[in-house]
Every structure is written in structure tokens, then in C-alpha cells.
Amino acid sequence: MNNVLGRHLLVEFYDCDTQTLDDVAGIETHMNDAARACGATIVQSTFHRFEPWGVSGVVVISESHLAIHTWPEYGYASVDLYTCGDEIDPMGAYEHLRRVLGAQESEIQMLKRGNLDLIKARLEQNALSAAEAELSKSILLKGGVL
């Protein structure tokens, strides 16, 4: 993953099957199947159908989450596929959802999350700052001059 903790796909699905987009039980099944399709471990899922139409829900996976919001009246679904680890491929979830939602078009943006080089540099800087603060405190307590 090029030294990052996770990949976050932001997906726009257009011209989807409107009945599929409004079926809360079906959407939950499709999202759980999408989690399995990318190799994720499902922890829990929760979904809600709105009146007069539309579904929102999330599948919490050990490796992060998959979320969806549907607008059947527009044939549109907005999907977040956030996965962590080298073993999980969010493109598997994307391909599954594109097929089962009947999307005629889609757009994807991929964000790399958790740049490990930056995270490690910040941790090292924080540790250095804490050590410097402790040293200054020690010198002051012993009556030293800075």
C-alpha cells in the first residue's frame, strides 16, 4: 500500500436500479457481500430505510468500514469503502456493488490514509519534545541555569 495504513475509495454510482436502491434488506445483504468480496472481516452492520425512499447504512469491518447512502429517485448511490491492511482490496467491494446495483456509470476517488512516514516523524518529534521538556524540568529542579 505504499507505506500507508489504509485506502479510502469514494464512489459515485449513477443510473442504478431504483428498486434495488430502495430495498433496505437487499442493500444490507449487498454491502455485507461486498465486505466479503474484498476479503474483510465483518463486525456488525446497521441499515435504515427512509420515507418516502432511500437507504443509509454501514458495515463495520475489522479493517475499517463500508458505508452507503442511496437516492432511488435519482438512481444514485454514494459509497465509502475504507479498508486498512495489505490483505484487503476495496476494489473487490467496488466491483461487487457496481454489478449488484446495476450502475451504468461510476466515478472513483482513492485517498491514501495514514501516511506512515508522517506518523512516525510526528511520534519521533513528540518523543523528542517530551524528552527536552523533562530535561529542562530536571535542570530547573536541581537549580541549574538554562
DSSP file with accessible surface (Angstrom, degrees, kcal/mol):
  #  RESIDUE AA STRUCTURE BP1 BP2  ACC     N-H-->O    O-->H-N    N-H-->O    O-->H-N    TCO  KAPPA ALPHA  PHI   PSI    X-CA   Y-CA   Z-CA
    1    1 A M              0   0   53      0, 0.0     3,-0.1     0, 0.0     5,-0.1   0.000 360.0 360.0 360.0  15.6    0.0    0.0    0.0
    2    2 A N        -     0   0  128      1,-0.2     3,-0.1     3,-0.1   110,-0.0   0.917 360.0 -50.8  60.9  45.8    3.0    2.3   -0.4
    3    3 A N  S    S+     0   0   66      1,-0.2   113,-2.2   112,-0.1   114,-0.5   0.857 106.3 121.6  65.8  37.0    3.5    2.9    3.3
    4    4 A V  E     -A  115   0A  12    111,-0.2    -1,-0.2   112,-0.1   111,-0.2  -0.926  62.7-133.7-126.3 158.0    0.0    3.9    4.3
    5    5 A L  E    S-     0   0A  85    109,-1.2    80,-1.6   108,-1.1     2,-0.3   0.808  80.0  -4.3 -78.8 -32.4   -2.4    2.4    6.8
    6    6 A G  E     -AB 113  84A   0    107,-2.2   107,-2.9    78,-0.2     2,-0.4  -0.974  54.0-126.5-156.5 169.0   -5.4    2.4    4.6
    7    7 A R  E     -AB 112  83A  49     76,-2.7    76,-2.7    -2,-0.3     2,-0.5  -0.983  18.9-162.1-121.9 136.6   -7.2    3.1    1.3
    8    8 A H  E     -AB 111  82A  15    103,-2.7   103,-2.5    -2,-0.4     2,-0.5  -0.953   4.2-162.6-123.6 108.1  -10.4    5.0    1.2
    9    9 A L  E     -AB 110  81A   4     72,-3.0    72,-2.6    -2,-0.5     2,-0.6  -0.822   2.7-160.9 -91.8 126.6  -12.4    4.8   -2.0
   10   10 A L  E     -AB 109  80A  42     99,-3.0    99,-2.1    -2,-0.5     2,-0.4  -0.948  20.8-168.9-104.9 115.7  -15.1    7.4   -2.5
   11   11 A V  E     -AB 108  79A   1     68,-3.2    68,-2.6    -2,-0.6     2,-0.5  -0.903  21.1-164.2-119.2 136.5  -17.5    6.1   -5.1
   12   12 A E  E     -AB 107  78A  44     95,-2.6    95,-2.0    -2,-0.4     2,-0.5  -0.980  11.3-165.6-112.8 120.1  -20.3    7.6   -7.1
   13   13 A F  E     -AB 106  77A   0     64,-2.8    64,-2.1    -2,-0.5     2,-0.3  -0.951  10.6-170.2-108.7 125.7  -22.7    5.1   -8.7
   14   14 A Y  E     +A  105   0A  73     91,-3.0    90,-1.6    -2,-0.5    91,-1.5  -0.806  58.4  17.1-115.2 156.0  -25.1    6.5  -11.4
   15   15 A D  S    S+     0   0   91     59,-0.5    89,-0.3    -2,-0.3    -1,-0.2   0.895  82.5 165.8  53.8  47.1  -28.1    5.1  -13.3
   16   16 A C        -     0   0   10     59,-2.8     2,-0.4    -3,-0.3    86,-0.2  -0.417  50.3 -80.8 -86.1 166.5  -28.6    2.3  -10.8
   17   17 A D     >  -     0   0   70     84,-2.7     4,-1.9     1,-0.2    -1,-0.1  -0.550  39.8-149.9 -67.9 119.6  -31.6    0.1  -10.5
   18   18 A T  H  > S+     0   0   75     -2,-0.4     4,-0.8     1,-0.2    -1,-0.2   0.851  92.7  52.2 -67.0 -35.7  -34.1    2.2   -8.5
   19   19 A Q  H >4 S+     0   0  156      1,-0.2     3,-0.7     2,-0.2     4,-0.4   0.906 109.0  50.7 -67.6 -39.6  -35.9   -0.7   -6.8
   20   20 A T  H >4 S+     0   0   31      1,-0.2     3,-1.3     2,-0.2    -2,-0.2   0.918 107.1  54.7 -61.4 -42.3  -32.5   -2.2   -5.6
   21   21 A L  H 3< S+     0   0    0     -4,-1.9    34,-0.2     1,-0.3    -1,-0.2   0.702 109.5  47.5 -65.6 -19.9  -31.6    1.2   -4.1
   22   22 A D  T << S+     0   0   39     -4,-0.8     2,-0.9    -3,-0.7    -1,-0.3   0.373  86.4  97.2-103.7   4.3  -34.8    1.4   -2.1
   23   23 A D    <>  -     0   0   81     -3,-1.3     4,-3.0    -4,-0.4     5,-0.2  -0.796  52.0-170.9 -99.5  99.2  -34.6   -2.2   -0.7
   24   24 A V  H  > S+     0   0   44     -2,-0.9     4,-2.4     1,-0.2     5,-0.2   0.903  86.0  46.8 -60.5 -42.8  -33.1   -1.9    2.8
   25   25 A A  H  > S+     0   0   60      1,-0.2     4,-2.3     2,-0.2    -1,-0.2   0.922 114.8  47.7 -66.3 -40.8  -32.7   -5.7    3.3
   26   26 A G  H  > S+     0   0   12      2,-0.2     4,-3.0     1,-0.2    -2,-0.2   0.917 110.9  50.3 -65.1 -43.7  -31.2   -6.1   -0.1
   27   27 A I  H  X S+     0   0    1     -4,-3.0     4,-2.7     2,-0.2     5,-0.2   0.920 110.2  50.5 -62.3 -42.3  -28.8   -3.2    0.3
   28   28 A E  H  X S+     0   0   63     -4,-2.4     4,-2.4    -5,-0.2     5,-0.2   0.941 112.1  47.4 -61.9 -43.6  -27.6   -4.6    3.7
   29   29 A T  H  X S+     0   0   74     -4,-2.3     4,-2.7     1,-0.2    -2,-0.2   0.940 112.9  48.9 -60.5 -46.5  -27.1   -8.0    2.0
   30   30 A H  H  X S+     0   0   41     -4,-3.0     4,-2.1     1,-0.2    -2,-0.2   0.891 111.9  48.6 -62.3 -39.7  -25.2   -6.4   -0.9
   31   31 A M  H  X S+     0   0    1     -4,-2.7     4,-2.0     2,-0.2    -1,-0.2   0.900 112.1  47.9 -69.6 -39.7  -23.0   -4.4    1.4
   32   32 A N  H  X S+     0   0   19     -4,-2.4     4,-2.1    -5,-0.2    -2,-0.2   0.914 112.5  49.8 -66.1 -38.8  -22.1   -7.4    3.6
   33   33 A D  H  X S+     0   0   53     -4,-2.7     4,-2.5    -5,-0.2    -2,-0.2   0.875 107.8  54.5 -64.9 -36.3  -21.4   -9.4    0.4
   34   34 A A  H  X S+     0   0    0     -4,-2.1     4,-1.3     2,-0.2    -1,-0.2   0.896 105.8  52.5 -63.6 -39.7  -19.2   -6.5   -0.7
   35   35 A A  H  <>S+     0   0    0     -4,-2.0     5,-2.6     1,-0.2     3,-0.5   0.933 112.0  45.0 -61.2 -44.2  -17.2   -6.8    2.5
   36   36 A R  H ><5S+     0   0  140     -4,-2.1     3,-1.4     1,-0.2    -2,-0.2   0.887 106.9  60.5 -66.1 -36.6  -16.7  -10.5    1.9
   37   37 A A  H 3<5S+     0   0   54     -4,-2.5    -1,-0.2     1,-0.3    -2,-0.2   0.779 107.3  45.1 -63.7 -26.1  -15.7   -9.8   -1.7
   38   38 A C  T 3<5S-     0   0    6     -4,-1.3    51,-1.7    -3,-0.5    -1,-0.3   0.417 121.2-106.7 -98.4   3.5  -12.8   -7.6   -0.6
   39   39 A G  T < 5 +     0   0   45     -3,-1.4    -3,-0.2    -4,-0.3    -2,-0.1   0.654  68.1 149.7  86.9  15.9  -11.7  -10.1    2.0
   40   40 A A      < -     0   0   12     -5,-2.6     2,-0.6    -6,-0.2    -1,-0.2  -0.386  48.1-122.9 -83.5 162.3  -12.8   -8.1    5.0
   41   41 A T        -     0   0   79     -2,-0.1    21,-2.7    -5,-0.0    22,-0.3  -0.916  27.7-135.3-105.4 115.5  -14.0   -9.5    8.4
   42   42 A I  E     +C   61   0A  49     -2,-0.6    19,-0.3    19,-0.2     3,-0.1  -0.537  28.3 172.1 -75.7 131.4  -17.5   -8.2    9.3
   43   43 A V  E     -     0   0A  89     17,-3.2     2,-0.3     1,-0.4    18,-0.2   0.802  65.0 -31.1 -99.8 -49.3  -18.0   -7.0   12.8
   44   44 A Q  E     -C   60   0A 130     16,-1.6    16,-3.2     2,-0.0    -1,-0.4  -0.977  51.2-151.7-166.6 154.7  -21.5   -5.5   12.5
   45   45 A S  E     -C   59   0A  29     -2,-0.3     2,-0.3    14,-0.2    14,-0.2  -0.990   8.2-176.3-136.9 149.2  -23.9   -3.9   10.1
   46   46 A T  E     +C   58   0A  88     12,-2.2    12,-2.4    -2,-0.3     2,-0.3  -0.987   7.4 177.1-144.3 134.7  -26.7   -1.4   10.6
   47   47 A F  E     -C   57   0A  28     -2,-0.3     2,-0.4    10,-0.2    10,-0.2  -0.964   9.0-164.5-139.4 153.2  -29.1    0.0    7.9
   48   48 A H  E     -C   56   0A 105      8,-2.7     8,-2.3    -2,-0.3     2,-0.5  -1.000  12.0-144.8-141.5 137.8  -32.1    2.2    7.8
   49   49 A R  E     -C   55   0A  70     -2,-0.4     6,-0.2     6,-0.2     2,-0.2  -0.886  20.6-147.7-102.2 132.0  -34.8    2.9    5.1
   50   50 A F        -     0   0   92      4,-3.2     4,-0.0    -2,-0.5    -2,-0.0  -0.590  26.4 -85.2 -94.4 157.3  -36.0    6.5    4.9
   51   51 A E  S    S+     0   0  155      1,-0.2     0, 0.0    -2,-0.2     0, 0.0  -0.913 110.3  10.2-105.0 133.5  -39.5    7.6    3.9
   52   52 A P  S    S-     0   0   79      0, 0.0     2,-0.3     0, 0.0    -1,-0.2  -0.993 134.9 -34.7 -85.3 -12.5  -40.5    8.0    1.2
   53   53 A W  S    S+     0   0  118     17,-0.1   -31,-0.1    -4,-0.0    -2,-0.1  -0.993  79.5  79.7-162.8 164.4  -37.4    6.4   -0.1
   54   54 A G        -     0   0    3     -2,-0.3    -4,-3.2    -5,-0.1     2,-0.4  -0.025  44.8-130.8 109.7 148.5  -33.7    5.9    0.3
   55   55 A V  E     -C   49   0A   0     15,-0.3    15,-2.8    -6,-0.2     2,-0.4  -0.986  15.4-175.5-133.2 140.1  -31.4    3.7    2.4
   56   56 A S  E     +CD  48  69A  27     -8,-2.3    -8,-2.7    -2,-0.4     2,-0.3  -0.988  21.0 141.5-130.6 145.5  -28.3    4.5    4.5
   57   57 A G  E     -CD  47  68A  10     11,-2.2    11,-2.5    -2,-0.4     2,-0.4  -0.987  31.1-141.1-172.7 168.2  -26.1    2.0    6.3
   58   58 A V  E     -CD  46  67A  43    -12,-2.4   -12,-2.2    -2,-0.3     2,-0.6  -0.995   5.8-152.6-141.5 142.6  -22.7    0.9    7.3
   59   59 A V  E     -CD  45  66A   0      7,-3.2     7,-2.2    -2,-0.4     2,-0.5  -0.980  19.5-149.4-111.7 114.3  -20.8   -2.3    7.6
   60   60 A V  E     -CD  44  65A  64    -16,-3.2   -17,-3.2    -2,-0.6   -16,-1.6  -0.762  20.3-174.4 -83.5 126.7  -18.2   -2.1   10.3
   61   61 A I  E >   -CD  42  64A   5      3,-2.4     3,-2.0    -2,-0.5   -19,-0.2  -0.848  39.4-113.9-118.8 157.1  -15.3   -4.4    9.4
   62   62 A S  T 3  S+     0   0   82    -21,-2.7   -20,-0.1    -2,-0.3    -1,-0.1   0.817 121.2  51.9 -57.3 -26.5  -12.2   -5.3   11.4
   63   63 A E  T 3  S-     0   0   37    -22,-0.3    21,-1.3     1,-0.1     2,-0.4   0.269 131.4 -80.0 -97.2   8.7  -10.3   -3.4    8.8
   64   64 A S  E <   -DE  61  83A  31     -3,-2.0    -3,-2.4    19,-0.2     2,-0.3  -0.981  67.9 -56.7 136.4-114.7  -12.5   -0.2    8.9
   65   65 A H  E     -DE  60  82A  52     17,-1.7    17,-2.6    -2,-0.4     2,-0.4  -0.998  18.3-145.9-162.0 159.5  -15.9    0.3    7.3
   66   66 A L  E     -DE  59  81A   0     -7,-2.2    -7,-3.2    -2,-0.3     2,-0.3  -0.998  28.2-177.5-125.7 132.1  -18.1    0.3    4.2
   67   67 A A  E     -DE  58  80A  12     13,-2.7    13,-2.3    -2,-0.4     2,-0.3  -0.960   6.8-172.3-133.5 151.5  -20.9    2.9    4.0
   68   68 A I  E     -DE  57  79A   0    -11,-2.5   -11,-2.2    -2,-0.3     2,-0.4  -0.993  10.9-173.8-142.8 147.2  -23.7    3.6    1.5
   69   69 A H  E     -DE  56  78A  76      9,-2.0     9,-2.9    -2,-0.3     2,-0.4  -0.980  19.2-159.5-137.3 126.5  -26.4    6.3    1.0
   70   70 A T  E     - E   0  77A   7    -15,-2.8   -15,-0.3    -2,-0.4     7,-0.2  -0.851  20.2-169.9-114.7 148.2  -28.9    5.8   -1.7
   71   71 A W  E >>> + E   0  76A 100      5,-3.1     5,-1.9    -2,-0.4     3,-1.9  -0.800   9.4 179.8-127.9  84.5  -31.2    8.2   -3.6
   72   72 A P  G >45S+     0   0    9      0, 0.0     3,-1.0     0, 0.0    -1,-0.1   0.848  78.5  65.3 -57.4 -34.0  -33.5    5.9   -5.6
   73   73 A E  G 345S+     0   0   80      1,-0.3   -55,-0.1    -3,-0.1    -3,-0.0   0.723 113.5  33.4 -63.5 -18.2  -35.4    8.8   -7.1
   74   74 A Y  G <45S-     0   0  172     -3,-1.9   -59,-0.5     2,-0.2    -1,-0.3   0.359 107.1-120.9-112.4  -2.2  -32.1    9.7   -8.9
   75   75 A G  T <<5S+     0   0    5     -3,-1.0   -59,-2.8    -4,-0.6     2,-0.3   0.822  71.5 133.4  64.7  32.4  -30.8    6.2   -9.5
   76   76 A Y  E   < - E   0  71A  42     -5,-1.9    -5,-3.1   -62,-0.2     2,-0.4  -0.884  37.9-175.1-124.4 143.8  -27.8    7.3   -7.4
   77   77 A A  E     -BE  13  70A   0    -64,-2.1   -64,-2.8    -2,-0.3     2,-0.5  -1.000  12.4-153.9-137.0 137.1  -25.7    5.8   -4.6
   78   78 A S  E     -BE  12  69A  24     -9,-2.9    -9,-2.0    -2,-0.4     2,-0.4  -0.946  22.9-175.2-107.4 126.3  -22.8    7.3   -2.7
   79   79 A V  E     -BE  11  68A   0    -68,-2.6   -68,-3.2    -2,-0.5     2,-0.5  -0.977  19.0-161.6-132.3 136.5  -20.4    4.7   -1.2
   80   80 A D  E     -BE  10  67A  47    -13,-2.3   -13,-2.7    -2,-0.4     2,-0.5  -0.976   6.7-174.4-112.1 127.3  -17.4    4.9    1.0
   81   81 A L  E     +BE   9  66A   0    -72,-2.6   -72,-3.0    -2,-0.5     2,-0.6  -0.918   9.6 175.0-122.7  98.2  -15.1    1.9    1.0
   82   82 A Y  E     +BE   8  65A  40    -17,-2.6   -17,-1.7    -2,-0.5     2,-0.4  -0.930   6.1 169.2-111.1 115.4  -12.4    2.4    3.7
   83   83 A T  E     -BE   7  64A   0    -76,-2.7   -76,-2.7    -2,-0.6     2,-0.3  -0.962  17.2-158.0-129.4 145.8  -10.1   -0.6    4.2
   84   84 A C  E     +B    6   0A  39    -21,-1.3   -78,-0.2    -2,-0.4     4,-0.2  -0.887  51.4  41.6-118.9 151.6   -6.8   -1.0    6.2
   85   85 A G  S    S-     0   0   33    -80,-1.6     3,-0.4    -2,-0.3   -78,-0.1   0.011  81.8 -93.4  96.7 156.8   -4.1   -3.5    5.8
   86   86 A D  S    S+     0   0  113      1,-0.2    -1,-0.1     3,-0.1   -80,-0.0   0.654 115.2  61.9 -79.7 -17.8   -2.4   -5.1    2.8
   87   87 A E  S    S+     0   0  172     -3,-0.1     2,-0.5   -48,-0.0    -1,-0.2   0.663  88.7  78.8 -84.7 -16.5   -4.7   -8.1    2.6
   88   88 A I        -     0   0    7     -3,-0.4   -49,-0.2    -4,-0.2    -5,-0.1  -0.814  59.6-164.5-101.4 130.4   -7.9   -6.2    1.9
   89   89 A D    >>  -     0   0   76    -51,-1.7     3,-1.7    -2,-0.5     4,-0.7  -0.902   7.2-165.9-116.6 104.1   -8.7   -4.9   -1.6
   90   90 A P  H 3> S+     0   0    2      0, 0.0     4,-2.3     0, 0.0     3,-0.2   0.740  84.8  72.2 -62.7 -18.9  -11.5   -2.3   -1.7
   91   91 A M  H 3> S+     0   0   69      1,-0.2     4,-2.7     2,-0.2     5,-0.2   0.831  90.2  59.4 -65.9 -27.9  -11.7   -2.8   -5.5
   92   92 A G  H <> S+     0   0   22     -3,-1.7     4,-2.0     2,-0.2    -1,-0.2   0.917 107.5  45.3 -63.7 -41.6  -13.4   -6.2   -4.9
   93   93 A A  H  X S+     0   0    0     -4,-0.7     4,-2.6     2,-0.2     5,-0.2   0.917 112.2  52.4 -66.8 -42.1  -16.1   -4.4   -2.9
   94   94 A Y  H  X S+     0   0   19     -4,-2.3     4,-2.8     1,-0.2     5,-0.2   0.942 109.8  47.4 -58.3 -50.8  -16.4   -1.8   -5.6
   95   95 A E  H  X S+     0   0   81     -4,-2.7     4,-1.9     1,-0.2    -1,-0.2   0.908 112.2  50.3 -60.4 -42.0  -16.8   -4.3   -8.4
   96   96 A H  H  X S+     0   0   25     -4,-2.0     4,-2.7    -5,-0.2     5,-0.2   0.951 113.5  44.6 -61.3 -48.4  -19.4   -6.3   -6.5
   97   97 A L  H  X S+     0   0    1     -4,-2.6     4,-2.4     1,-0.2     6,-0.3   0.896 109.0  56.0 -67.3 -38.4  -21.5   -3.2   -5.7
   98   98 A R  H  X>S+     0   0   93     -4,-2.8     5,-1.6    -5,-0.2     4,-0.5   0.939 113.4  42.8 -57.3 -42.7  -21.3   -1.9   -9.3
   99   99 A R  H ><5S+     0   0  160     -4,-1.9     3,-0.9    -5,-0.2    -2,-0.2   0.962 116.7  43.0 -70.0 -51.2  -22.7   -5.1  -10.5
  100  100 A V  H 3<5S+     0   0   27     -4,-2.7    -1,-0.2     1,-0.3    -2,-0.2   0.790 114.3  50.4 -73.3 -25.7  -25.5   -5.7   -8.0
  101  101 A L  H 3<5S-     0   0    0     -4,-2.4   -84,-2.7    -5,-0.2    -1,-0.3   0.596 106.3-128.1 -83.3 -10.3  -26.7   -2.1   -8.0
  102  102 A G  T <<5 -     0   0   28     -3,-0.9     2,-0.2    -4,-0.5    -3,-0.2   0.806  37.9-175.9  69.4  30.2  -26.8   -2.2  -11.8
  103  103 A A      < -     0   0   11     -5,-1.6   -88,-0.2    -6,-0.3    -1,-0.2  -0.415  19.8-168.4 -65.4 126.4  -24.7    1.0  -12.1
  104  104 A Q  S    S+     0   0  144    -90,-1.6     2,-0.3   -89,-0.3   -89,-0.2   0.737  76.3  15.4 -83.8 -26.2  -24.4    2.1  -15.7
  105  105 A E  E     +A   14   0A 122    -91,-1.5   -91,-3.0    -7,-0.0     2,-0.3  -0.979  67.7 178.6-142.9 156.1  -21.7    4.6  -14.7
  106  106 A S  E     -A   13   0A  35     -2,-0.3     2,-0.4   -93,-0.2   -93,-0.2  -0.987  14.4-153.7-154.1 158.7  -19.4    5.2  -11.8
  107  107 A E  E     -A   12   0A 110    -95,-2.0   -95,-2.6    -2,-0.3     2,-0.4  -0.991  13.5-163.3-132.8 142.8  -16.6    7.5  -10.6
  108  108 A I  E     -A   11   0A  65     -2,-0.4     2,-0.4   -97,-0.2   -97,-0.2  -0.988  10.3-173.4-129.7 136.8  -14.0    6.6   -8.0
  109  109 A Q  E     -A   10   0A 112    -99,-2.1   -99,-3.0    -2,-0.4     2,-0.5  -0.993  15.1-155.7-119.9 134.1  -11.6    8.8   -6.0
  110  110 A M  E     -A    9   0A  95     -2,-0.4     2,-0.4  -101,-0.2  -101,-0.2  -0.951   7.3-169.1-114.2 128.1   -9.0    7.0   -3.9
  111  111 A L  E     -A    8   0A  73   -103,-2.5  -103,-2.7    -2,-0.5     2,-0.5  -0.930  17.9-138.2-110.6 136.2   -7.4    8.5   -0.9
  112  112 A K  E     -A    7   0A 110     -2,-0.4     2,-0.4  -105,-0.2  -105,-0.2  -0.843  26.7-158.8 -90.3 127.6   -4.4    7.1    0.9
  113  113 A R  E     +A    6   0A  94   -107,-2.9  -107,-2.2    -2,-0.5  -108,-1.1  -0.884  57.7  18.6-112.8 140.8   -5.0    7.3    4.6
  114  114 A G  E     -     0   0A  27     -2,-0.4  -109,-1.2  -110,-0.2     2,-0.6   0.987  68.3-148.1  72.2  63.3   -2.4    7.3    7.4
  115  115 A N  E  >  -A    4   0A  68   -111,-0.2     4,-2.4    -3,-0.2  -111,-0.2  -0.474   6.8-155.1 -63.3 110.3    0.9    8.1    5.8
  116  116 A L  H  > S+     0   0   41   -113,-2.2     4,-2.8    -2,-0.6     5,-0.3   0.834  88.8  57.5 -63.9 -33.7    3.3    6.1    8.0
  117  117 A D  H  > S+     0   0  103   -114,-0.5     4,-2.1     2,-0.2    -1,-0.2   0.940 111.6  42.3 -61.8 -44.8    6.3    8.3    7.3
  118  118 A L  H  > S+     0   0  107      2,-0.2     4,-2.3     1,-0.2    -2,-0.2   0.909 114.3  51.0 -67.7 -41.1    4.5   11.3    8.5
  119  119 A I  H  X S+     0   0   62     -4,-2.4     4,-2.4     2,-0.2    -2,-0.2   0.944 112.4  45.9 -62.0 -46.8    3.0    9.5   11.5
  120  120 A K  H  X S+     0   0  110     -4,-2.8     4,-2.6     1,-0.2    -1,-0.2   0.899 111.2  52.8 -64.9 -39.4    6.4    8.1   12.6
  121  121 A A  H  X S+     0   0   50     -4,-2.1     4,-2.4    -5,-0.3    -1,-0.2   0.912 110.4  47.9 -62.6 -41.0    8.1   11.6   12.1
  122  122 A R  H  X S+     0   0  179     -4,-2.3     4,-2.9     2,-0.2    -2,-0.2   0.906 111.2  50.4 -65.7 -41.8    5.4   13.1   14.4
  123  123 A L  H  X S+     0   0  109     -4,-2.4     4,-2.5     2,-0.2    -2,-0.2   0.920 112.1  47.3 -61.9 -43.6    5.9   10.4   17.0
  124  124 A E  H  X S+     0   0  139     -4,-2.6     4,-2.5     2,-0.2    -2,-0.2   0.911 112.7  49.2 -63.9 -41.5    9.6   10.9   17.0
  125  125 A Q  H  X S+     0   0  103     -4,-2.4     4,-2.8     2,-0.2    -2,-0.2   0.923 111.9  48.5 -64.3 -42.8    9.2   14.7   17.2
  126  126 A N  H  X S+     0   0  106     -4,-2.9     4,-2.4     2,-0.2    -2,-0.2   0.904 112.0  49.0 -64.2 -40.5    6.7   14.4   20.1
  127  127 A A  H  X S+     0   0   62     -4,-2.5     4,-2.4     2,-0.2    -2,-0.2   0.916 112.3  48.5 -65.5 -40.9    9.1   12.0   21.9
  128  128 A L  H  X S+     0   0   90     -4,-2.5     4,-2.6     2,-0.2    -2,-0.2   0.933 111.8  49.0 -64.1 -44.4   12.0   14.4   21.4
  129  129 A S  H  X S+     0   0   49     -4,-2.8     4,-2.3     1,-0.2    -2,-0.2   0.904 111.4  49.6 -62.4 -40.8    9.9   17.3   22.7
  130  130 A A  H  X S+     0   0   62     -4,-2.4     4,-2.4     2,-0.2    -1,-0.2   0.911 111.3  49.3 -65.3 -40.3    8.8   15.4   25.7
  131  131 A A  H  X S+     0   0   58     -4,-2.4     4,-2.4     2,-0.2    -2,-0.2   0.912 111.3  49.3 -65.2 -41.6   12.5   14.4   26.5
  132  132 A E  H  X S+     0   0  106     -4,-2.6     4,-2.5     2,-0.2    -2,-0.2   0.908 111.2  49.7 -63.9 -41.1   13.6   18.0   26.1
  133  133 A A  H  X S+     0   0   60     -4,-2.3     4,-2.4     2,-0.2    -2,-0.2   0.910 111.2  49.1 -64.5 -41.1   10.8   19.2   28.4
  134  134 A E  H  X S+     0   0  118     -4,-2.4     4,-2.4     2,-0.2    -2,-0.2   0.912 111.1  50.2 -65.8 -39.0   11.8   16.5   31.0
  135  135 A L  H  X S+     0   0  109     -4,-2.4     4,-2.5     2,-0.2    -2,-0.2   0.936 110.9  48.7 -65.0 -44.4   15.5   17.6   30.8
  136  136 A S  H  X S+     0   0   47     -4,-2.5     4,-2.4     1,-0.2    -2,-0.2   0.920 111.8  49.5 -61.4 -42.0   14.6   21.2   31.3
  137  137 A K  H  X S+     0   0  116     -4,-2.4     4,-2.4     2,-0.2    -1,-0.2   0.921 110.6  50.5 -63.5 -42.7   12.4   20.4   34.3
  138  138 A S  H  X S+     0   0   40     -4,-2.4     4,-1.5     2,-0.2    -2,-0.2   0.915 110.4  49.1 -63.0 -42.2   15.2   18.3   35.8
  139  139 A I  H  <>S+     0   0   53     -4,-2.5     5,-2.9     1,-0.2     4,-0.2   0.928 111.8  48.9 -65.4 -41.9   17.7   21.1   35.4
  140  140 A L  H ><5S+     0   0  111     -4,-2.4     3,-1.3     1,-0.2    -2,-0.2   0.903 108.8  52.6 -65.5 -40.1   15.4   23.6   37.0
  141  141 A L  H 3<5S+     0   0  137     -4,-2.4    -1,-0.2     1,-0.3    -2,-0.2   0.827 109.2  50.3 -66.0 -28.9   14.6   21.3   39.9
  142  142 A K  T 3<5S-     0   0  171     -4,-1.5    -1,-0.3    -5,-0.2    -2,-0.2   0.373 120.3-109.4 -89.8   3.3   18.4   20.9   40.6
  143  143 A G  T < 5 +     0   0   62     -3,-1.3    -3,-0.2    -4,-0.2    -2,-0.1   0.706  66.9 150.8  81.0  17.6   18.9   24.7   40.5
  144  144 A G      < -     0   0   36     -5,-2.9     2,-0.4    -6,-0.2    -1,-0.2  -0.219  44.0-119.3 -77.0 170.9   20.7   24.7   37.2
  145  145 A V              0   0  138     -2,-0.0    -1,-0.1     0, 0.0    -5,-0.0  -0.939 360.0 360.0-114.1 135.7   20.7   27.5   34.7
  146  146 A L              0   0  134     -2,-0.4   -10,-0.0    -6,-0.0     0, 0.0  -0.658 360.0 360.0 -92.4 360.0   19.5   27.1   31.2
